[in-house]
Amino acid sequence: ARALQSRGVTGVITPLPDSARIDSEALLATPFLREVAGQHVVIFRGDGGRELLGDTLRARGARVQTVTCYRRGKPTFDAALLNAAGARGEVAAVIVTSSEGLRNFRERLGAGGGWLDHALVAVPHPRIAAVARELGLTRVVESASGDEALAATVLRAFAA
């Protein structure tokens, strides 16, 4: 929102200032998106993902169009190096910002990724925390959204 506003884009809608969440649910709770009947809404998004925003706005009477502007993909990295560091206790924490990313990470670590089960894993949403626990992770901490909030959550967890 700040980047758009700094470039002269006005009317940027974000979750309410007191919302700790930056997700579709928080965006849908804004007064601007409660009464959208007859309005045309364009959602710029990646391929795949949740349909909640579009489906809810359609149910509220908006004409919704989606524009795919990026593709999701699985990153590549040397899992053996990371697994060796994790097994030696050298990975202090992992921050995960999407359920899909967490599943991909777990899959990529493979059989050597057992260290992740007991590592501190910080997540910015209850839905991601639920997936983490379903995958057997035991030290999951929830945070508000955003880089600063995630970093502060990790620091608090280590201080405790």
RAKA-V367550 format. One record per pair of residues at least 24 apart in sequence whose C-alpha atoms are under 8 Angstrom apart, sorted by the first residue. I is the first residue (numbers start at 0). J is the second residue. Records with the same first field share a line. If there is no record, write none. Layout:
I->J, J
This chain:
19->143, 144
20->123, 124, 143, 144
21->144, 145
23->51, 52
24->52
27->52, 55
32->56
33->59
34->59
35->59, 60, 61
36->60, 61
37->61, 62
38->62
39->63, 64
40->64
41->65, 66
42->66
43->67, 68
44->68, 69
45->69, 70, 71
46->70, 71
47->71
73->100, 103
78->107, 108, 109
79->108, 111
81->108
82->108, 111, 112, 114
83->111
85->112, 114, 115
86->113, 114
88->114
90->118
91->118, 119
92->118, 119, 120, 121, 153
93->118, 119, 120, 121
94->120, 121, 122, 149
95->120, 121, 122, 123
96->122, 123, 124, 127
97->122, 127
98->126, 127, 130, 131
101->127, 131
121->149, 152, 153
122->149
123->149
